[in-house]
Amino acid sequence: MSVDHIYHDKAGSVKKGGYLLVKGQPCRVVEVHKSKTGKHGSAKIRFVGLDVFTRRKYEDLMPSSENVEVPEVRKYDLKVQNMSGKTVTGLDPEGKKVTLPLPTGKTMADFVEELSDRIRSGRPTIAIVAQCVGKEAIVGLRGC
């Protein structure tokens, strides 16, 4: 189940909360700063985004009229059944068994710890899975 759809849009139309490829990484836009049009050019826009999969921060500056790549991001709930080693197994909304790797990196350490605690305690756990630019990964948890 991969999603590879990317469409183009003007940088000036991307809003906070939207998605954007920043330096080749799919990011959720958390800040948008627009400068005024200057004497010798168009307005500039500075985007700050968090990587959809790792939560790493990326920034980019570009003219507001420039075309940008906007990835299609799909999310679904995964009913977690098991966690072994560095993988999580669960059921997607269609009832198919899905096995995904645990998120890695410093920014995801607290998340992985919370997921492990929930599974060890036997609480029902719903993980949020994001699909974008050919990747699929666990990006969050739903409160149960």
PyMOL commands that set and color helices and strands:
alter all, ss='L'
color gray80, all
select helices_A, chain A and resi 11-13+106-121
alter helices_A, ss='H'
color red, helices_A
select strands_A, chain A and resi 6-10+19-22+25-34+44-51+57-63+67-71+74-84+87-91+97-101+126-132+135-142
alter strands_A, ss='S'
color yellow, strands_A
deselect
rebuild
show_as cartoon
